[in-house]
Amino acid sequence: MDILRQVGAIFFVFALLGFAVWKLRRGPLNLRSRSRTLASLEQLPLTQKHTLHLVKIHDQELLIATHPQGCSILVTSRDRQRADQNPDRQGGEQ
């Protein structure tokens, strides 16, 4: 009777392991079903060390420049909306 219990435990462990492998092969675990809040929309390499990135965070788009010294936020979607509302102002805020 003791051997039957051990074989059952081993079978249970292998079944659990097989289920875990099957579940992981189906795709990433969706513990929370929410939409992505960060997305890389586009990348434009300017040189080997300089790149422009268009990134969307929630409902805001950012144009980010990466360079050897770090990164800089160039334009946000809010800046573009302000520029569209005030066409007499060219460039950024001064």
N, CA, C and O of each residue as an XYZ file, in Angstrom:
376
protein
N       0.820     -1.185      0.000
C       0.000      0.000      0.000
C       0.871      1.260      0.000
O       0.520      2.277     -0.597
N       2.010      1.166      0.682
C       2.917      2.312      0.752
C       3.506      2.624     -0.624
O       3.685      3.794     -0.963
N       3.809      1.601     -1.420
C       4.373      1.800     -2.757
C       3.348      2.465     -3.674
O       3.709      3.278     -4.525
N       2.070      2.123     -3.502
C       1.009      2.719     -4.308
C       0.894      4.221     -4.027
O       0.656      5.019     -4.933
N       1.061      4.574     -2.797
C       1.008      5.990     -2.409
C       2.179      6.765     -3.015
O       1.989      7.890     -3.478
N       3.364      6.200     -3.024
C       4.543      6.850     -3.590
C       4.423      6.998     -5.106
O       4.785      8.036     -5.660
N       3.918      5.965     -5.774
C       3.735      6.028     -7.222
C       2.685      7.095     -7.556
O       2.841      7.836     -8.527
N       1.641      7.172     -6.768
C       0.611      8.201     -6.967
C       1.171      9.600     -6.794
O       0.825     10.503     -7.555
N       2.021      9.793     -5.816
C       2.632     11.103     -5.578
C       3.550     11.485     -6.735
O       3.562     12.637     -7.169
N       4.319     10.515     -7.232
C       5.210     10.785     -8.362
C       4.393     11.130     -9.607
O       4.732     12.059    -10.340
N       3.319     10.380     -9.840
C       2.438     10.663    -10.977
C       1.834     12.072    -10.862
O       1.752     12.802    -11.850
N       1.421     12.436     -9.666
C       0.839     13.766     -9.443
C       1.864     14.870     -9.735
O       1.523     15.873    -10.362
N       3.099     14.699     -9.294
C       4.149     15.691     -9.526
C       4.434     15.822    -11.023
O       4.574     16.937    -11.525
N       4.522     14.700    -11.740
C       4.763     14.763    -13.179
C       3.578     15.395    -13.919
O       3.779     16.140    -14.878
N       2.368     15.111    -13.491
C       1.192     15.720    -14.108
C       1.195     17.228    -13.877
O       0.886     17.997    -14.787
N       1.535     17.646    -12.688
C       1.606     19.070    -12.375
C       2.705     19.752    -13.193
O       2.505     20.859    -13.692
N       3.849     19.109    -13.331
C       4.939     19.639    -14.135
C       4.548     19.725    -15.608
O       4.840     20.722    -16.267
N       3.890     18.690    -16.130
C       3.422     18.710    -17.515
C       2.415     19.824    -17.757
O       2.460     20.475    -18.801
N       1.517     20.052    -16.824
C       0.548     21.141    -16.951
C       1.241     22.494    -16.958
O       0.869     23.374    -17.733
N       2.241     22.671    -16.109
C       2.973     23.940    -16.053
C       3.712     24.201    -17.362
O       3.700     25.326    -17.861
N       4.351     23.183    -17.923
C       5.056     23.338    -19.201
C       4.067     23.666    -20.314
O       4.337     24.541    -21.136
N       2.945     22.989    -20.354
C       1.914     23.252    -21.367
C       1.390     24.678    -21.248
O       1.210     25.357    -22.259
N       1.147     25.134    -20.037
C       0.622     26.484    -19.812
C       1.645     27.543    -20.230
O       1.271     28.557    -20.819
N       2.914     27.327    -19.938
C       3.948     28.297    -20.299
C       4.191     28.335    -21.804
O       4.521     29.395    -22.336
N       4.039     27.225    -22.498
C       4.221     27.208    -23.951
C       3.097     27.931    -24.678
O       3.294     28.396    -25.801
N       1.948     28.035    -24.076
C       0.812     28.704    -24.707
C       1.021     30.207    -24.798
O       0.375     30.854    -25.623
N       1.873     30.773    -24.009
C       2.131     32.205    -24.051
C       2.418     32.732    -22.660
O       2.477     31.978    -21.688
N       2.596     34.038    -22.584
C       2.903     34.630    -21.276
C       1.718     34.509    -20.325
O       0.560     34.434    -20.738
N       2.043     34.492    -19.070
C       0.994     34.401    -18.060
C       0.233     35.714    -17.989
O       0.829     36.775    -17.802
N      -1.053     35.643    -18.134
C      -1.893     36.829    -18.027
C      -2.555     36.841    -16.659
O      -3.725     36.489    -16.508
N      -1.778     37.252    -15.669
C      -2.326     37.301    -14.323
C      -3.339     38.432    -14.188
O      -4.345     38.306    -13.490
N      -3.058     39.522    -14.859
C      -3.979     40.660    -14.866
C      -4.315     40.966    -16.311
O      -3.416     41.155    -17.132
N      -5.565     41.016    -16.624
C      -5.961     41.291    -18.008
C      -6.160     42.789    -18.198
O      -7.283     43.289    -18.141
N      -5.077     43.485    -18.420
C      -5.147     44.914    -18.696
C      -4.315     45.201    -19.932
O      -3.410     44.439    -20.274
N      -4.617     46.275    -20.584
C      -3.896     46.610    -21.801
C      -2.500     47.139    -21.461
O      -2.232     47.555    -20.334
N      -1.638     47.111    -22.447
C      -0.276     47.596    -22.236
C      -0.298     49.104    -22.090
O      -1.025     49.795    -22.804
N       0.494     49.609    -21.170
C       0.544     51.045    -20.952
C       1.770     51.678    -21.599
O       1.845     52.901    -21.711
N       2.726     50.866    -22.023
C       3.939     51.385    -22.639
C       4.154     50.660    -23.958
O       4.166     49.430    -24.009
N       4.325     51.445    -25.036
C       4.532     50.837    -26.345
C       5.545     51.659    -27.123
O       5.496     52.889    -27.117
N       6.465     50.973    -27.794
C       7.415     51.619    -28.683
C       6.777     51.669    -30.062
O       6.599     50.629    -30.696
N       6.432     52.853    -30.533
C       5.733     52.994    -31.806
C       6.688     52.978    -32.991
O       6.403     52.366    -34.021
N       7.826     53.658    -32.839
C       8.751     53.750    -33.970
C      10.145     54.110    -33.474
O      10.297     54.758    -32.438
N      11.170     53.682    -34.227
C      12.557     54.034    -33.941
C      13.211     54.497    -35.232
O      12.993     53.920    -36.297
N      14.017     55.549    -35.120
C      14.728     56.065    -36.287
C      16.198     56.268    -35.922
O      16.528     57.235    -35.235
N      17.085     55.376    -36.367
C      18.501     55.561    -36.084
C      19.060     56.709    -36.918
O      18.913     56.724    -38.140
N      19.703     57.673    -36.252
C      20.309     58.805    -36.946
C      21.781     58.526    -37.240
O      22.254     58.734    -38.358
N      22.486     58.059    -36.234
C      23.877     57.603    -36.388
C      23.986     56.316    -35.577
O      22.983     55.797    -35.087
N      25.218     55.801    -35.436
C      25.379     54.587    -34.638
C      25.014     54.813    -33.181
O      24.544     53.895    -32.509
N      25.225     56.020    -32.688
C      25.010     56.285    -31.266
C      23.844     57.224    -30.991
O      23.593     57.558    -29.833
N      23.130     57.655    -32.014
C      22.018     58.586    -31.849
C      20.762     58.013    -32.498
O      20.776     57.625    -33.666
N      19.678     57.965    -31.728
C      18.428     57.386    -32.222
C      17.253     58.198    -31.707
O      17.275     58.704    -30.585
N      16.212     58.319    -32.551
C      14.950     58.907    -32.126
C      13.963     57.784    -31.863
O      13.875     56.832    -32.639
N      13.221     57.896    -30.768
C      12.223     56.893    -30.394
C      10.884     57.595    -30.215
O      10.810     58.632    -29.554
N       9.830     57.040    -30.795
C       8.469     57.507    -30.557
C       7.817     56.481    -29.644
O       7.633     55.323    -30.020
N       7.467     56.923    -28.430
C       6.973     56.034    -27.388
C       5.595     56.497    -26.953
O       5.341     57.698    -26.856
N       4.700     55.545    -26.689
C       3.367     55.884    -26.190
C       3.240     55.354    -24.778
O       3.438     54.165    -24.531
N       2.908     56.246    -23.844
C       2.682     55.889    -22.451
C       1.259     56.317    -22.123
O       0.931     57.503    -22.163
N       0.418     55.340    -21.797
C      -1.019     55.563    -21.606
C      -1.570     56.237    -22.854
O      -1.604     55.607    -23.911
N      -2.003     57.488    -22.777
C      -2.549     58.178    -23.950
C      -1.628     59.298    -24.426
O      -2.042     60.139    -25.224
N      -0.401     59.318    -23.951
C       0.538     60.381    -24.299
C       1.681     59.823    -25.141
O       2.233     58.766    -24.834
N       2.030     60.545    -26.205
C       3.157     60.154    -27.053
C       4.363     61.037    -26.741
O       4.224     62.244    -26.537
N       5.548     60.424    -26.707
C       6.794     61.136    -26.423
C       7.779     60.876    -27.553
O       7.899     59.749    -28.035
N       8.481     61.920    -27.972
C       9.597     61.770    -28.902
C      10.868     61.886    -28.069
O      11.149     62.937    -27.493
N      11.626     60.811    -28.010
C      12.807     60.729    -27.144
C      14.042     60.536    -28.011
O      14.039     59.718    -28.930
N      15.091     61.283    -27.722
C      16.378     61.133    -28.395
C      17.344     60.435    -27.444
O      17.494     60.845    -26.292
N      17.994     59.386    -27.926
C      19.021     58.722    -27.127
C      20.383     59.024    -27.745
O      20.533     59.070    -28.966
N      21.368     59.227    -26.876
C      22.715     59.601    -27.291
C      23.685     59.083    -26.243
O      23.246     58.627    -25.187
N      24.983     59.135    -26.492
C      25.952     58.578    -25.543
C      25.878     59.198    -24.145
O      26.229     58.543    -23.163
N      25.430     60.441    -24.044
C      25.348     61.085    -22.735
C      24.059     60.748    -21.991
O      23.929     61.102    -20.819
N      23.108     60.078    -22.628
C      21.854     59.731    -21.966
C      20.691     59.802    -22.940
O      20.790     59.346    -24.079
N      19.583     60.381    -22.477
C      18.419     60.549    -23.341
C      17.729     61.865    -23.004
O      17.886     62.406    -21.909
N      16.961     62.370    -23.973
C      16.264     63.644    -23.812
C      14.872     63.518    -24.395
O      14.683     62.928    -25.459
N      13.886     64.081    -23.686
C      12.532     64.138    -24.210
C      12.438     65.395    -25.065
O      12.606     66.507    -24.564
N      12.171     65.217    -26.351
C      12.131     66.345    -27.273
C      10.742     66.963    -27.360
O      10.592     68.175    -27.205
N       9.735     66.146    -27.605
C       8.375     66.646    -27.798
C       7.408     65.662    -27.146
O       7.608     64.450    -27.209
N       6.364     66.189    -26.523
C       5.281     65.358    -26.017
C       4.024     65.682    -26.803
O       3.954     66.713    -27.470
N       3.047     64.817    -26.728
C       1.791     65.076    -27.433
C       1.099     66.313    -26.858
O       0.364     66.992    -27.575
N       1.320     66.612    -25.591
C       0.743     67.831    -24.992
C       1.380     69.080    -25.596
O       0.695     70.079    -25.812
N       2.695     69.033    -25.874
C       3.361     70.165    -26.522
C       2.782     70.401    -27.911
O       2.577     71.544    -28.321
N       2.519     69.318    -28.631
C       1.947     69.461    -29.971
C       0.543     70.045    -29.904
O       0.171     70.855    -30.753
N      -0.241     69.645    -28.904
C      -1.583     70.195    -28.772
C      -1.523     71.690    -28.471
O      -2.319     72.462    -29.005
N      -0.582     72.102    -27.617
C      -0.424     73.534    -27.314
C      -0.002     74.300    -28.556
O      -0.488     75.406    -28.793
N       0.893     73.731    -29.353
C       1.346     74.396    -30.575
C       0.203     74.513    -31.575
O       0.109     75.510    -32.291
N      -0.662     73.510    -31.631
C      -1.808     73.575    -32.536
C      -2.810     74.629    -32.079
O      -3.457     75.267    -32.909
N      -2.945     74.815    -30.777
C      -3.881     75.800    -30.246
C      -3.340     77.217    -30.365
O      -4.122     78.157    -30.509
N      -2.017     77.396    -30.308
C      -1.379     78.710    -30.401
C      -0.457     78.737    -31.619
O       0.755     78.588    -31.460
N      -0.981     78.920    -32.813
C      -0.133     78.857    -34.014
C       0.860     80.015    -34.121
O       1.826     79.922    -34.878
N       0.640     81.117    -33.369
C       1.558     82.256    -33.440
C       2.862     81.978    -32.704
O       3.858     82.655    -32.959
N       2.888     80.999    -31.797
C       4.117     80.641    -31.071
C       4.831     79.546    -31.807
O       4.278     78.456    -31.955
N       6.023     79.780    -32.270
C       6.833     78.791    -32.953
C       7.862     78.248    -31.980
O       8.374     78.993    -31.145
N       8.171     76.971    -32.071
C       9.176     76.379    -31.177
C       8.559     76.049    -29.846
O       7.338     75.957    -29.721
N       9.407     75.870    -28.843
C       8.951     75.518    -27.488
C       8.581     76.736    -26.690
O       8.568     77.854    -27.205
N       8.282     76.517    -25.434
C       7.939     77.629    -24.544
C       9.192     78.412    -24.210
O      10.256     77.833    -23.994
N       9.064     79.746    -24.168
C      10.232     80.583    -23.863
C       9.978     81.443    -22.668
O      10.850     82.213    -22.265
